[in-house]
Structure formats: C-alpha cells, structure tokens
Amino acid sequence: MNDEWLELSYGSFGAVEEAFHALLEESLAPRGPDVLYDLVAGVGLVPGATAVDVGCGEGRHTGRLAERFGLAVIGVDPVPSQLELAHAANPSCRFELGRAEELPLTDESVDLVWCRDVLVHVVDLDRAYAEFRRVLRPGGTALVYQMFSTPRLEPREASRFLPTMGIVPGSAESARTEAAIERAGLILDELVVLGSEWGEHAEEAEGKPGKRLLWAARLLRDPERYVARFGRAHYDVMLGDCLWHVYAMIGKLERRAYVLRCPAYS
C-alpha cells in the first residue's frame, strides 16, 4: 500500500475533512428553471407580441409565457394527445400540429421562438434552426434550452443511455448545435452554461436528484421486480429518466441556454 496515499487519506485529509464538509454544505446559489423566463424578460417584448413554443407538450410553458409576458403564444407539437391536453389547460392559446423542422407558421410571423428540451430528439438540426430563422421577424429572438453530453459520458454509457431517451447522439453535441446556428444565419447574443445548477437548485429545494439516485439504485439492484410489473420498455425509460438527473449532477450531461437573434434588415 502506498505510504504517501495513506498519509494523505488518513493524515492530512483527516485534519481538514470536517471543515471541508462544512464548506460543502454552503449553497453556491444555483440558478433554477426560472432563469429562462429571466432571459425572455431581458429581450423586452411588448405585450401582444407573438411567440411560438416549439415542442410545447402539455402546454405548461405556453401558458406561462402568455400569462407572465402577455404574449400571444402558439404551441406546436407533433403529438395530437399532447395538444389536446395543452388546449384544455390553456384555452386562450393557439395550438398546432407540427415539428421543429417544419413549423406550421408563415414567414416572419413571430417575435420569439421558445424551444426547451426538444432539439436533442431532432435529427436535422440545420433544418430546425433554418425554420426558426424563417418564422422570426427581423430582430426577433430564439431561446433554445437543452441538455448536452460531455466527455465525462463514456461511450458505452452513451450507447445505452441516449437511445433509451430518444436522443440523437449528434444532436446532443454542443459543437454541432452551434454550427447549425451559424449556418442558419442566427446571431448568438448570449450563451448561458448552467451545468449542474438546475440539479443543485432542485436538490436544495426538494431533493429531486437525490431521490432519482435512490430510485436508480433500486432499479439496478432488482430490475426484475419492476420489469415483471411494468415491462422492460417502461423499466428502461424509468431508469433512463433517473440517470438523466444523476448524470446532470455529476457532469456527464450539461444544461445550456442559447439566446439567438434573427438579423434585422440592413
């Protein structure tokens, strides 16, 4: 056994361990999901401006954008059942069937494109970002948020995890996203690298990532208990969802938000 390691681990580290724990208990004031709405507030849209929520799902963000900023929001999603739920929850908003790569909107018709947690599932990023530019009015803004893989996500992990979550591997690479943004002719006004902050915020507020870690441990220790009741496919999705939160906490995944601008007429 290495004497230097023994001295470090049981000697000098022991002298600072308690103080180290105390310092780790101090919050680093992580930002939570509201940072995206703060970014929208910074754009300065006037009430009545038009926004599109790309991949709106059940319409939670569609409704909040309308309520908080007084925007006329159009929710777009490829799943009809999600649109039905979204409309029931937000009857004052408009909802349309469509995809990021083919938005059911006319040219230069919106002031804000909001796209959260969607583009990792899209193969053709060039087409999606070209659509964002097409529908934005000159000077309009696109806010794109998503999770990206990092070098800490080992190739074998990625090969199991990404397909389970319906993620296109290349679309989870920040370099590919930024290249697509540039090719679309959109201007990057601000890049917010959130890293593990949302996870830290959730853990400090409600313990959600820690709970997902506990669930992942149970799923891995006795998979047949859960497969027997819910089936293999549902088991895989649940394990993937748990790992999504855990990986984000330990840097295998990284959250980023892009504030993009459509060029104004020269």
C-alpha positions in Angstrom: 0.0 0.0 0.0 1.3 3.5 -0.9 2.6 5.3 2.2 2.1 8.7 0.6 -1.6 7.9 -0.1 -2.1 6.6 3.5 -0.7 9.8 4.9 -2.9 11.9 2.7 -6.1 10.0 3.3 -5.7 9.2 7.0 -3.4 12.1 8.0 -3.6 15.5 6.3 -7.1 14.9 4.9 -8.5 13.8 8.3 -7.4 17.2 9.6 -9.5 19.1 7.1 -12.3 16.7 6.5 -14.8 18.2 8.9 -14.1 21.8 7.6 -14.4 20.5 4.0 -17.9 19.1 4.8 -19.0 22.3 6.4 -17.9 24.3 3.3 -19.7 21.9 1.0 -22.9 22.4 3.0 -22.9 26.1 1.9 -25.0 26.7 -1.2 -23.4 28.1 -4.3 -26.7 29.9 -5.1 -27.6 27.8 -8.2 -30.0 29.1 -10.7 -33.2 27.2 -11.4 -35.5 26.9 -14.4 -36.8 30.5 -13.9 -33.6 31.7 -15.5 -35.1 31.0 -18.9 -38.0 33.4 -18.1 -35.5 36.0 -16.9 -33.8 35.7 -20.3 -37.1 36.3 -22.0 -37.7 39.3 -19.8 -34.4 40.7 -20.9 -35.5 40.7 -24.5 -38.1 43.4 -23.8 -41.0 42.0 -25.8 -44.1 44.2 -25.6 -47.5 42.7 -24.5 -49.3 41.2 -27.5 -46.1 40.2 -29.3 -46.2 36.7 -30.9 -44.3 33.7 -29.6 -44.1 30.1 -30.6 -43.5 27.3 -28.1 -41.8 24.6 -30.2 -42.4 21.1 -28.8 -45.0 22.5 -26.3 -46.1 19.2 -24.9 -48.9 19.7 -22.4 -48.5 23.5 -22.8 -47.1 24.3 -19.4 -44.6 26.8 -20.8 -47.0 28.0 -23.4 -49.4 29.2 -20.7 -46.7 30.7 -18.5 -45.3 32.7 -21.4 -48.7 34.1 -22.1 -49.5 34.9 -18.5 -46.2 36.3 -17.5 -45.4 38.5 -20.5 -48.8 39.0 -22.1 -47.7 37.3 -25.3 -49.9 35.7 -28.0 -48.4 32.2 -27.8 -48.8 29.4 -30.4 -47.9 25.9 -29.2 -46.6 23.4 -31.7 -46.1 19.7 -31.0 -46.1 16.5 -33.1 -48.3 14.5 -30.7 -52.0 15.1 -31.0 -52.8 13.9 -27.5 -50.4 16.4 -26.0 -52.0 19.2 -28.0 -55.4 18.2 -26.6 -54.1 18.4 -23.1 -52.4 21.7 -23.8 -55.5 23.3 -25.3 -57.6 22.2 -22.3 -55.1 23.7 -19.9 -54.7 26.9 -22.0 -57.8 27.7 -23.9 -56.7 31.2 -24.7 -53.6 30.0 -26.6 -53.5 28.6 -30.1 -52.1 25.1 -30.7 -51.0 23.5 -34.0 -49.7 20.1 -35.1 -46.1 20.3 -36.3 -42.4 19.8 -35.8 -39.4 21.9 -35.3 -38.2 21.0 -38.8 -41.4 22.1 -40.4 -43.3 24.8 -38.4 -46.9 25.5 -39.4 -46.3 29.2 -39.4 -45.8 31.8 -42.1 -42.5 33.6 -42.8 -41.5 36.4 -40.4 -44.6 35.9 -38.2 -43.3 35.6 -34.6 -41.2 37.7 -32.3 -40.0 34.9 -30.0 -39.2 31.2 -30.6 -39.1 29.3 -27.3 -37.7 25.7 -27.6 -37.0 23.8 -24.4 -35.7 20.2 -24.2 -36.7 19.4 -27.8 -33.8 19.5 -30.2 -31.8 16.6 -28.8 -34.6 14.5 -30.4 -34.3 16.1 -33.8 -32.0 14.6 -36.5 -31.8 17.6 -38.8 -30.6 20.5 -36.7 -29.9 22.6 -39.8 -33.5 22.4 -40.9 -34.8 23.2 -37.4 -32.7 26.3 -37.0 -33.4 27.4 -40.5 -37.1 27.1 -39.6 -36.5 29.3 -36.5 -35.0 32.0 -38.7 -37.7 31.7 -41.3 -40.6 32.3 -38.9 -38.8 35.0 -36.8 -39.4 38.6 -37.7 -36.2 40.6 -38.3 -34.7 41.4 -34.9 -36.7 38.6 -33.3 -35.3 36.2 -30.6 -35.0 32.5 -30.3 -34.4 31.0 -26.8 -33.2 27.4 -27.1 -32.5 25.3 -24.0 -31.3 21.7 -23.9 -29.1 19.2 -22.3 -25.8 18.2 -23.9 -23.5 15.2 -23.4 -20.0 15.9 -22.1 -16.7 14.0 -22.4 -17.5 12.5 -18.9 -20.3 10.5 -20.5 -18.4 7.3 -21.5 -19.1 5.9 -25.0 -20.6 2.6 -23.6 -22.8 4.7 -21.3 -23.9 6.9 -24.2 -24.7 3.9 -26.4 -27.1 2.6 -23.8 -28.5 5.8 -22.4 -29.0 8.1 -25.4 -31.2 5.7 -27.5 -33.4 4.9 -24.4 -34.1 8.6 -24.0 -34.9 9.1 -27.7 -31.8 11.3 -28.1 -30.0 11.7 -31.4 -26.3 11.4 -30.4 -25.1 14.1 -32.7 -27.8 16.5 -31.6 -26.5 16.2 -28.1 -23.2 17.7 -29.1 -22.9 21.4 -28.4 -20.4 21.9 -31.3 -22.9 20.5 -33.8 -25.7 22.7 -32.4 -23.5 25.8 -32.6 -22.5 25.0 -36.2 -26.2 24.7 -37.1 -27.0 28.0 -35.5 -24.2 29.7 -37.5 -25.3 28.1 -40.8 -28.9 29.3 -40.2 -27.6 32.9 -40.0 -28.8 33.4 -36.5 -26.7 35.6 -34.2 -25.7 34.3 -30.8 -26.4 37.1 -28.3 -25.9 35.1 -25.1 -24.8 31.6 -24.1 -25.7 30.6 -20.6 -23.9 27.4 -19.4 -25.9 26.1 -16.5 -24.0 22.9 -15.9 -25.3 21.2 -12.8 -27.0 24.4 -11.4 -30.6 23.3 -12.1 -29.9 20.0 -10.4 -28.4 21.6 -7.4 -31.3 24.0 -7.2 -33.8 21.1 -7.3 -31.8 19.2 -4.7 -31.7 22.1 -2.3 -35.4 22.9 -2.8 -37.0 19.4 -2.9 -34.3 16.7 -3.1 -35.4 15.5 -6.5 -32.0 14.4 -8.0 -31.2 12.6 -4.7 -34.5 10.7 -5.0 -33.7 9.8 -8.6 -30.3 8.4 -7.5 -32.1 6.3 -4.9 -34.6 5.0 -7.5 -31.7 4.2 -9.9 -30.0 2.2 -7.3 -33.2 0.2 -6.7 -33.8 -0.3 -10.4 -30.3 -1.6 -10.9 -30.3 -3.8 -7.8 -33.6 -5.6 -8.5 -34.6 -5.0 -12.1 -36.9 -8.0 -12.4 -39.1 -6.6 -9.6 -40.0 -3.7 -11.8 -39.8 -5.4 -15.2 -42.3 -8.0 -14.0 -44.9 -5.3 -13.2 -44.3 -2.6 -15.8 -42.4 -4.4 -18.7 -38.9 -4.0 -20.0 -39.6 -0.9 -22.1 -41.1 1.1 -19.3 -38.3 -0.1 -17.0 -35.7 1.2 -19.4 -37.5 4.6 -19.7 -37.7 5.0 -15.9 -34.0 4.1 -15.5 -33.1 6.5 -18.2 -35.1 9.3 -16.6 -33.3 8.7 -13.3 -29.9 8.6 -14.9 -30.8 11.9 -16.7 -30.9 13.7 -13.4 -28.0 11.9 -11.9 -25.7 12.4 -14.9 -26.6 16.1 -15.0 -25.5 16.4 -11.3 -22.1 14.8 -11.9 -21.2 16.5 -15.2 -21.9 13.7 -17.7 -24.7 16.0 -19.1 -24.6 19.8 -19.2 -27.5 22.2 -19.5 -27.1 25.2 -21.8 -29.4 28.0 -23.0 -28.8 30.0 -26.2 -30.3 33.4 -26.8 -30.3 33.9 -30.6 -31.3 36.9 -32.7 -32.6 37.0 -36.2 -30.7 39.7 -38.2 -32.6 42.9 -38.9 -32.9 44.2 -42.4 -29.8 46.1 -43.4 
